[in-house]
Amino acid sequence: MKTDVAIVGGGASGLAAAVTVKELLPDADVTVLERLDRVGKKILATGNGRCNLSNADLAEGHYSGSLDCMRMIGGTPSAEEFFRSLGVICTSDAQGRIYPYSNSAATVLNALRLRISELGVNEVCGFELDSFERTGGGYRLRASDGRSVDCRRVIIAAGGYASQKHGTDGKVMRILKSRGYKCTPVCPAVAPLRVDADEIRGLAGVRAKGEVSAVADGKVLHIERGEIQFTADSLSGICVFDLARFFADFGDRLTVTADLAPDMDKRTLTDYLFEMRRQRRECGLDELLSGLFNAKLAVFIVKRATGRKLGERVSTLKNGEIMRIADTIKAMSFRVTGCAPWNSAQVTYGGISAECVNDSLESATDRGLFLCGEILDVTGDCGGYNLQWAWSSGIWAARSCAGSLRGEGK
């Protein structure tokens, strides 16, 4: 098979690239090569099926990595603009998260597929890239089943390791590494963090509003606020997801500290606890915090702070124990033992380093090969940031690719 532009990966960045190349070069033959039996499966899973496709607050602080992603995000259409051109109306929630008005990820994928069909982009599914090599006219891409595609330009949009059931198993990143591309350390991101199951015994299923901090070597690395979710052996919730990327750099030196009453200062909380000791003096210890937390969490905090039996009366609590309960509520620490497996992660932290591509996202060593999306070393917070990077980098790489073909007279 021969094509002008082969796009490896039919996810968010790959489909955005396909639309852009074909709109800029209507006469070019553009082909999307997808590993799975259909394109866009990961798009359908985003935002719990609603597709959180961007965020109103695209500040630099929401991204990490070696690439200057903000220049590309600022230099390409916003997700709202891009999808409005495809007929999709967007809306945002109170936190600035942007969704299709339909609240359905299928709307987003359908619009992308309709547009590439209208433009005449080819879709080849079941194509698992196994290797590629340079030829006189560009590149030859070989699939694991023996098929091959000859092309003049390549856009690699194959994703990283996260959410492997949706097609991103890290194989293309490994192929690039075998060719000498530098890859920064990778780990699951936008994912739950594992902790010692004994440290959170009794909290499975509990949800609590709070503020969580990633701490390592005595330094606070990052702070997030939101709903903390406890499982049998993990901390979860969007606020925790945004801390997962630090595990790659700090490993078992990383701890998560939770302030379970972030809207109360230490003095206010302590005064409240002393008042509850007075009001509920004849109650069991399990009732001390029942006006502040749900039953499971209230019991957990008292037991962790005091080691007391719950049948004892509130009136028996000493002043020092009240202070320890306040300390536990304001700074409950959990040692991180690992990240959730790749299938539970939404994004890959790390990827192909910035030194491997130029400002056009063209490979520094393989001319005519461009990279975009999750395979590159850019990671955004949970809340639409990673999909905005996918759209923006796909469009950016596609523009560069189209420009290079124009330079050859296409």
N, C-alpha and C positions, 0 to 999 in steps of 0.2 A: 504494500500500500504506500502511496505517496501523498504528501500534503505539504502545504507551505508552512503552516504553524501547527505543531503538535503540543497540546496542553496536557500534561501528565497530572491527572487528578480532577475529578468532576465535583469538587466541593465548592464552598463559598468563593474562595479566591480564584479557583479555576474557571468557574462559570462567569464571574465578573470579568475575568481576563478574556474569555471567549467572546462575550458581548462586545467588549471594547475594541478588540483587534478587528473584528468583523465590521463594526460600524466605521472604523477608521480606514479599513481596506476592504471594501465590499467585494472586490474581485479576487481576493485571496482565498485559498482553500484552507479552512481552519478545522481542526479535528480535536475533540476532547477524548482522551484515553482514560477510562475509569476502571479501577480494579474490580469493583463490585458489579452486580447485575443491573444496577441503575445509578444514575448520578444523584447527588444531593441528599444522601441518607442522613448525614450528620446534621444538615440544616434542619431536617424534620424533627430532630431530637432537641434542638436548642430551645432554651427558655421554657422547659417543660412542655414542649410542643407548641409554644406560642411564638418562638423566634424573637428573642431579644436582640434585635439587629444593630443597635447602636446605643449611644447615650448622649443626652444633651450637654453633659459636661465632659468634654474631651481634653481635659487638662493633662499636661505632660506627666504629672505625678501618678497618673493611673497606669503608666506603662513602665516596663523595665526591659533591659536587654542592651546589646551592643550597637544596634542600628539606630539611626536618627529617624525614628518612625513618625515623629510629629511633622516633619517637613513633608512627608508623603501624605499623611492624613489631612494636613492643611492645604495640600496642593491638588487634592482630588475632591469630587463631589461628596457631600455628606451622604449617609445612607438614605436619609429622607429624599434628598434630591435625586439620587441614583434610582431609587425604586419608584419615585413619582414618574420618572421618565419611562418606567416599565408598566405604569398604570396602577401601582400599589400605593394606597394612602396609608400614612403612618400616624401614630398617636403616641403620647408619652404618659408615664405614670408620675406619681408625686416624687419619686426618687430620680426622675430624669431618664429612666429606662425607656427606650423607644421600641415599639412593637408595630406590626401591621395592624391596621384598624380592625381587621377581621379576628385578631387574636389567634390566628392559625398560621403555623409555620408552612403549611401546605400552600398558602397564598403566595409566600415568598418564592418557594421552589417552583411553583406553577408559572409565575411570571417570568422567572429566569429561563425555564424550559421553552415557554412560548416564544420568548424573544430569540433564543438561539435557533429555534426551528424556523422562525420567520426570516432570520438572516441567512439561513442555510448552513449553519455550523453542523459538522458531522459528530455524532456520538458513537463511540466504540466502547462497549462495556465488556467486562471480563478480561480486560487487558492488564495483566500484572507485570509491571516493568521489572525486567531481570538484569538488564545491562544496557549501556549505550556506548556508541563509538562515533568518532568524527569521520566524516566522508568528504569527498571533494565538494559536494553540494550542500553540506550541512551536517546532519546527524542521522544515524540509523539507531532506532530504538528497538530492542528485542524483548519480547514477552516471554514469560516462563513456559508458555505452551508452544513456543517456536515461531509464533508470528513475528513479523517485523514491520516497522513503519519508517520510511525515509522522509525526512523533512528538512526544510531550510532553517527553521528556527524552532527552539524548544522553550516552553515555559513550564517550569517545575512548580506545581501547586499541589503536591502530594501529601501535605500535612506532616504531622510528627508521629508520636506514639500514642497519644491519648484517644480514648474511646475507640478501641480497636474493632469492635463489632460494627462500627460505621465506616471501616475501610482504611483507617490510618494506623498501620502496624509498624511504622518506622523503617520499613525496608528501603525506601528510596533515600532516606537519610544515611543509612548504612552504605548504600551504593556510592553516594557522594563522598563519604568518609574514606571509602576504599580508593577513591581517585585523588585523595590528598586534600579534600576540603576540611577545614578546621571546624569542629563542632564543640560548642561550649557544653559544660556539664548539663545533663538533662534530668528532669524528674517530673512526676505528675504535678500539675498545677490546677488551680480552681478545682480543688478536690478535698475530701475529708483528711484530717490528720489523725493518725493512730496514736493512742496513748496506752499506758498500762491498764489492762482491764480491771485490775484490783483497785486502781485509783478512782474509778468512776462506777464501781459496783453499786447497783441500785438506781442508777440514773437513766438507764436505757428508755428511750421514748420521751424524755423530758425536753421541753423547749423553754428557753428563758431569754429575755431581752438583756443585753449587756454590752460591755466593751471589752474586746479581746486585744491583747498585745503579743507580738512575737518578740521574744527576749532571748539573747544569746550572749555569753561572755559578759554578763552584767549590763548589757546595753539593750535599750528598747529599739527594735528595728522598724516596727510598723504598728499602727493602732487602727482598728476598725470597730465599728459599732453596728449592731443588728441583732438578729435572733440566733442564739447559740442552740444547736441541736446535739443531744447526747445519744450515742448508740452504745452497744455493749462494749466496744473497744475503741471508739473514735469520737472526735469532736467534729461536728459538721455545721452546715449553715453558710450562707453567703459570706458573712464576716470572717469565718474560719477559712473558707476557700481562698480568700485573698492573702492568707498567710502561708499557704502551702508551698509557694515558690521558695521560701527561705530554707526549706529542708535541704535543697540541693547544695547550698553553701555551708550550712551549719550542722546538718545531720543530727546526731543524738545530743548535741549541745543546745539544741533549740528547745525552748519551753513556751507554752502558751499560758498567759496569765489573764484571768477573767475577772472583771469588775462587774458583779451582778447587780449593783445598784449605782450605776454611773450618774444618775440624776441627783444623788444625795452625797454631800460631802461627808467626811469621816465623822465630824462632830455631830451633824444632824442624825446620822445613822446610829451613833452611839447613844445619843439622847433618846432615840426611839426605842432602842433595846432596853435601856434602863427603865423606861416607862412601861414596856411590856412585862418586864420582871415584876414591876409593882402591880399592874393590872391583872396579870395571869399567874399570880404567885401560887395559887392552889392547883394550877394545871400541870400536866406532864410536860416534859421538855419538848415533845413533838408539837406542842401548840405555840411555842415561843415565836416562831417565824411564820405561822400560818396566815397572818395578815399581809405578808410580803411576798411569799413564794408558794408554789404549789406543794402539796404534801410531801412528795418524794424529795424534792430539792430542799425543803425546809428541814426535814429529818437528816438528810445527808450533811448539810452544813453544820448542824449542831453536833452530830457525831464526830465529824472530822475535826472540829475546833476543840471539843472538850473530851471526847472519848467516853462520855457518860452514857448510862443506860437511860432509855427514853422514859421509863416509868418514874424516874425521879422528878421531884417538883421543881418548877421554875424558880421558886423562892430560894432554893439551895445554891443557885448559881452565884459564884463569887465575882467580884468586880473584874478581876483579871480574866475570868472566863468570858465575861461579856465583851471585854476588849478583844479577846482572841476570836470570838464570833464575828465581830465587826471587821477585824483584819481578814478573816477568811472570805467574807462577803466581798470586800473591796479588792482582794488580790488572791484569788484561788488559782494556784499554779499546777500545771500538768506537764510532765516531761514527755516530749514527743518521741515516740519510738519508731515512727515510720510514716510514709505517705500511703494513701489508698492505692490499690493497684491501678494500672493504666486504664483498665476498662471502666473504673469509677471516676476517672479524671476527665475534665472537659477540655483541657488544654495541656500542651507540652511546654514546660519551662525550659528555656535554652533552645539551642538549635544551631544552624549554620551561621558562623560568625560574620560580623560586618566586614571583616577583612577579606572575605571571599567574594564580595560583590562590590560593584562600583555604585555611583549615585543613581544610575539607571536601573539598578537591581540586575544588571548583567554580570555573569560570572567573570571573575578576575582572570580565570585561566581558560575557560571554554567560551570563546567568542560566539555570540549568537544564542547562548543559553541564558535564560532569565529565571529568577526564583521569586516566589511570593508566598505570602500566607504563613501558616504555622511552622513550616519547615525552617524558617529564618529565626534568628535569636531576638524575638520580640514577644513579650508576654504582657497581656493587659489584665486588669482587675476583672472580677466577675461583674456583669451588668451591661453587656453589649460591647465592651471595649475590644474584645478579641475578634468579634465579627466585623467591627468597623475596620480593624487592621486588615482583615481578609479582603473586604471590598476594596479598600484604598490601595493596598499593595498589589492586588490583582489588576486594578485599573492602571496603576503606575507602571508595572512590568509590561502590560499590554501596550501602553503608549510607547514605551521604549522599544519594544519588539517591532511595532508597526513602523516606527521611525527608522529602524535599522533596515527594514525591508524596502522602505521608500528610497533609502540611500542607494539601494541596488537597482532602483528603477521599477519596483513592483507597484 
